């Protein structure tokens, strides 16, 4: 009975009908994902359609979302299983070497996409000419930075991610006597000046005293950014320092003093500090003569890595990224009258897998065609001799 069930499962996963069905579903997902980018942005659409096991929809009559279509992760997983089972049916003989290489190459390609979907981290580095930067920042995720700015030469920075703020409650800041009590959190909000007669703000300290905060729908389009905000109450030594409004919409940090040490609060894009630094020496934005069409974007950066005793200049330009310490730096955009360079930073442990896949598939095709050609030539030779 068990053998019969296993045989049927194996027959199902290696069936040609399953392959065709999955390929049709994959094409449908590509179309749906492309259309969804108008409202959700590229990253939002890819995460919702291609890198999830199901496409979810929220219906007004239900308090929870429902799966309405298989996602790219599920389709890709089934395609991988389908391909592996088909590969196992190929005999381990020389005449099938090309087919083995092709199938293994395709499995590696699918594996590369899974690694990218699960482990790839996309950030960016904004750096002005003459500026030195030692961190990358997220495109969408926020953090509350609690900074000890007492020493004018050095800031101690403690980060509270937005996911932790969203849970509310009390958050102890390691290495400090400060505990933050989150009174209210807004994934996205609109801030306006408090008008006369309006309800008072929750804030009792800082600029938030005169601000009105209204929760807004979360945005996901590429060019939109959520104005993440929160009302927090710093506490230390049994003393409250009032309720503060922290928001991405506020330009400058706000500060308070506890036992002679000054702490600043700032809601900002989440940062990852690096053990090395980039200094932008020069940025070029070249145009084709007589047009406004971009010919080249390039950033000449000085890379300084004290741990490696390294200091060198590197030119990053279109189609020529810098791969360094597990990250790839691409020239992405610019601003401030060509004095600001924006580098897209990608960390993908599986970035080599697609290249390996292409080599294996190409080699497999060459081997397969060589074997078929040799067989054909031998058949012709045999016919002539007979």
C-alpha positions in Angstrom: 0.0 0.0 0.0 2.8 2.4 0.9 4.7 1.5 -2.3 1.5 2.2 -4.3 1.0 5.6 -2.7 4.7 6.5 -3.2 4.5 5.4 -6.8 1.5 7.6 -7.4 3.1 10.6 -5.7 6.2 10.1 -7.8 4.1 9.8 -11.0 2.2 13.0 -10.1 5.4 15.0 -9.5 7.1 13.8 -12.7 4.1 14.2 -15.0 4.4 16.4 -18.0 0.9 17.8 -17.3 2.1 19.2 -14.0 5.0 20.8 -15.7 2.7 22.6 -18.2 0.3 23.6 -15.5 3.0 25.1 -13.4 4.5 27.0 -16.3 1.0 28.4 -17.1 0.6 29.5 -13.5 4.1 31.1 -13.6 3.2 33.1 -16.7 0.0 34.3 -15.0 1.9 35.4 -12.0 4.3 37.4 -14.2 1.4 39.2 -15.7 -0.4 39.8 -12.4 2.9 40.9 -10.8 3.6 43.4 -13.6 0.1 44.9 -13.4 0.3 45.1 -9.6 3.5 47.2 -9.8 1.4 50.3 -10.7 -0.1 50.4 -7.1 2.3 48.3 -5.1 5.6 49.2 -6.5 8.2 46.8 -7.8 9.4 45.4 -4.4 5.8 45.2 -3.0 4.5 43.4 -6.1 7.5 41.0 -6.3 7.1 40.1 -2.6 3.3 39.7 -2.8 3.2 37.6 -6.0 6.6 36.0 -6.7 8.2 35.5 -3.3 5.3 34.2 -1.3 3.7 30.8 -1.3 0.2 32.2 -1.8 -1.2 35.5 -3.1 -3.4 36.9 -0.3 -6.4 39.2 -0.5 -8.3 41.0 2.2 -12.1 41.0 1.7 -14.2 43.6 3.4 -16.5 41.0 5.0 -13.7 39.1 6.6 -11.3 40.1 9.4 -8.4 38.2 7.9 -7.0 37.7 4.4 -7.5 34.6 2.3 -5.2 32.9 -0.3 -6.6 33.4 -3.8 -3.8 32.2 -6.0 -0.6 30.1 -5.7 2.4 32.3 -5.2 5.7 32.2 -7.1 7.5 30.5 -4.2 5.0 27.6 -4.2 5.0 27.3 -8.0 8.8 27.4 -8.1 9.1 24.8 -5.4 6.8 22.4 -7.2 8.7 23.1 -10.5 11.9 22.2 -8.7 10.5 19.0 -7.3 9.1 18.2 -10.8 12.5 18.8 -12.3 14.4 16.7 -9.7 12.1 13.7 -10.1 12.4 13.9 -13.9 16.2 14.1 -13.5 16.2 11.0 -11.3 14.6 9.0 -14.2 17.5 9.8 -16.5 20.0 6.9 -16.7 23.5 7.4 -15.4 25.2 6.7 -18.7 27.5 8.7 -20.9 24.9 9.2 -23.6 22.7 11.1 -21.1 25.4 13.3 -19.7 24.2 16.4 -21.6 20.6 15.9 -20.2 22.0 15.5 -16.7 24.0 18.7 -17.0 21.0 20.6 -18.3 18.7 19.4 -15.6 21.2 20.1 -12.8 21.8 23.6 -14.2 18.0 24.3 -14.1 17.8 23.0 -10.5 20.7 25.3 -9.5 18.9 28.2 -11.2 15.7 27.6 -9.1 17.9 27.2 -6.0 19.5 30.6 -6.8 16.1 32.3 -6.9 15.1 30.7 -3.6 18.3 31.9 -2.0 17.7 35.4 -3.4 14.1 35.5 -2.2 14.9 34.3 1.3 18.3 35.9 2.0 18.8 38.9 -0.4 19.0 42.3 1.3 18.5 45.5 -0.7 19.7 48.7 0.8 21.3 52.0 -0.5 24.1 54.4 0.2 23.5 58.1 -0.3 26.8 60.1 -0.3 27.7 63.6 -1.3 30.9 64.8 -2.9 33.5 65.1 -0.2 31.4 63.2 2.4 32.4 60.0 4.1 29.8 57.4 4.9 30.1 54.1 6.8 26.6 52.8 6.6 23.9 51.6 4.3 20.2 52.2 4.8 17.0 50.4 4.0 14.6 51.6 1.3 11.4 51.1 3.4 12.1 49.9 7.0 12.5 52.4 9.8 14.2 52.5 13.1 14.2 54.8 16.2 17.8 55.9 16.8 18.6 56.7 20.5 21.9 58.5 20.4 24.2 59.5 23.3 25.6 62.7 21.9 27.4 63.8 25.1 30.8 63.4 23.5 31.2 66.0 20.7 33.7 63.7 18.9 31.7 60.5 19.0 28.0 59.4 19.2 26.9 56.2 20.7 23.9 55.0 18.6 21.3 52.5 19.8 18.7 51.3 17.3 15.1 50.2 17.9 13.6 48.6 14.7 10.1 49.6 13.7 8.9 46.0 14.1 9.7 46.2 17.8 8.1 49.6 18.2 4.9 48.2 16.6 4.6 45.7 19.4 4.4 48.5 22.0 5.2 48.2 25.6 8.5 49.0 27.4 11.8 48.8 25.5 15.0 48.8 27.5 17.9 50.4 25.6 21.1 48.2 26.2 24.1 50.0 27.6 22.0 52.9 28.9 19.7 53.6 31.8 17.0 54.6 29.3 13.7 52.6 28.9 11.3 53.7 26.2 7.6 53.2 26.8 5.7 53.1 23.4 2.4 54.8 23.9 1.2 54.7 20.2 2.8 53.6 16.9 1.8 54.7 13.4 3.2 52.7 10.4 2.3 55.8 8.3 0.9 59.1 9.5 0.2 62.6 8.3 1.5 65.4 10.5 0.0 68.9 10.6 0.2 71.9 12.9 -2.3 71.7 15.7 -5.1 74.2 15.1 -6.8 76.1 17.9 -9.7 74.2 19.5 -8.4 70.8 18.4 -7.8 68.0 20.9 -4.4 68.3 22.5 -1.5 66.2 21.3 -0.3 63.1 23.2 3.1 64.7 23.3 4.1 66.7 26.4 7.7 67.5 25.3 9.5 68.4 22.1 8.0 69.7 18.8 5.2 67.1 19.0 3.3 69.4 21.4 2.1 71.5 18.5 1.5 68.7 16.1 -1.6 66.8 15.1 -1.0 63.2 14.0 -3.5 61.3 11.8 -2.9 57.7 10.9 -2.7 57.1 7.1 -2.8 54.0 4.9 0.6 52.2 4.4 2.2 52.9 1.0 4.3 50.5 -1.0 5.0 52.3 -4.3 8.6 52.6 -5.2 8.7 56.4 -5.0 6.6 56.7 -1.8 7.8 56.4 1.8 5.8 55.8 4.9 6.0 58.6 7.5 6.5 56.2 10.4 5.7 57.9 13.7 5.3 57.1 17.4 4.6 58.6 20.7 7.2 57.4 23.2 8.0 58.2 26.9 11.7 57.9 27.8 12.2 56.9 31.4 15.4 56.6 33.5 16.1 56.3 37.2 12.4 56.1 38.0 11.9 59.5 36.3 9.8 60.3 33.2 11.1 62.7 30.6 7.7 63.3 29.1 6.0 62.0 26.0 7.7 62.7 22.7 6.6 62.5 19.1 9.2 60.9 16.9 8.6 60.7 13.2 10.3 60.4 9.8 8.5 63.6 8.9 10.5 65.6 11.5 13.7 66.9 10.2 16.0 67.2 13.2 16.6 64.9 16.3 15.1 65.9 19.6 17.1 65.6 22.8 16.9 65.4 26.6 19.4 65.2 29.4 19.7 62.6 32.1 22.4 62.8 34.8 24.6 64.9 32.7 24.4 62.8 29.5 22.4 64.1 26.5 20.3 61.7 24.5 18.8 62.4 21.1 15.8 60.7 19.5 15.4 60.4 15.8 13.1 58.2 13.6 14.9 57.4 10.3 15.5 54.8 7.7 17.0 51.7 9.2 20.8 51.7 9.0 23.5 49.0 8.9 26.9 50.2 9.9 29.9 48.9 8.0 33.5 48.1 9.2 34.7 50.3 6.3 33.8 53.7 4.8 33.3 55.3 1.4 34.4 58.8 0.5 32.9 60.3 -2.7 35.8 61.9 -4.5 33.9 62.7 -7.7 30.6 62.2 -9.4 30.1 62.4 -13.2 26.8 62.7 -15.1 27.7 62.6 -18.8 25.2 63.3 -21.5 25.2 62.6 -25.2 26.2 65.8 -27.1 23.2 68.0 -27.8 20.7 65.9 -25.9 19.5 65.4 -22.3 20.0 61.6 -22.7 22.3 60.2 -20.0 25.5 58.6 -21.4 27.2 57.7 -18.2 26.8 57.9 -14.4 29.9 57.2 -12.3 31.2 57.6 -8.8 34.8 57.7 -7.9 35.0 56.6 -4.2 37.8 56.1 -1.8 37.4 52.8 0.1 39.0 52.8 3.5 39.0 49.6 5.5 41.1 49.8 8.7 40.7 46.1 9.6 42.3 45.2 6.2 44.7 48.1 6.2 43.2 49.1 2.9 42.8 52.4 1.2 42.1 52.6 -2.5 40.1 54.5 -5.1 37.4 52.6 -7.1 35.3 53.8 -10.0 31.7 52.6 -9.9 29.7 53.2 -13.0 26.8 51.9 -15.1 27.1 48.1 -15.6 30.3 48.1 -13.6 29.5 47.6 -9.9 31.9 47.1 -7.0 31.7 43.8 -5.2 33.2 44.2 -1.7 32.9 42.3 1.6 29.8 40.3 0.5 27.9 43.4 -0.9 27.5 44.7 -4.4 27.4 48.5 -5.0 25.7 49.6 -8.1 25.4 53.2 -9.5 21.7 53.8 -9.1 20.8 57.5 -9.1 21.9 61.0 -8.2 20.7 64.3 -6.9 21.5 67.8 -5.6 22.7 69.1 -8.9 25.0 66.2 -9.5 26.7 66.5 -6.1 24.8 63.5 -4.5 25.4 59.9 -5.6 23.0 57.1 -4.7 24.4 53.6 -4.7 22.1 50.6 -4.7 23.6 48.0 -2.4 22.7 44.3 -2.7 23.7 41.5 -0.4 22.9 38.2 -2.0 24.8 35.0 -0.8 23.6 33.2 -3.9 24.6 35.7 -6.6 27.0 33.2 -8.2 24.3 30.5 -8.7 22.7 31.9 -11.8 26.1 32.1 -13.5 26.8 28.5 -12.5 23.4 27.5 -13.9 24.1 29.2 -17.2 27.5 27.4 -17.5 26.0 24.0 -16.7 23.1 24.4 -19.1 25.3 25.7 -21.9 27.8 22.9 -21.3 24.9 20.4 -21.2 23.6 21.6 -24.5 27.0 21.3 -26.1 27.6 17.8 -24.7 24.1 16.7 -25.8 24.4 18.0 -29.3 28.0 16.6 -29.6 26.7 13.1 -28.6 23.7 13.3 -31.0 26.0 14.5 -33.8 28.5 11.7 -33.1 25.6 9.2 -33.1 24.3 10.6 -36.4 27.7 10.5 -38.1 28.3 6.9 -36.9 24.9 5.9 -38.2 25.7 7.4 -41.6 29.1 5.7 -41.6 27.5 2.3 -40.8 25.0 2.8 -43.7 27.8 3.5 -46.2 29.7 0.4 -45.1 26.6 -1.7 -45.4 
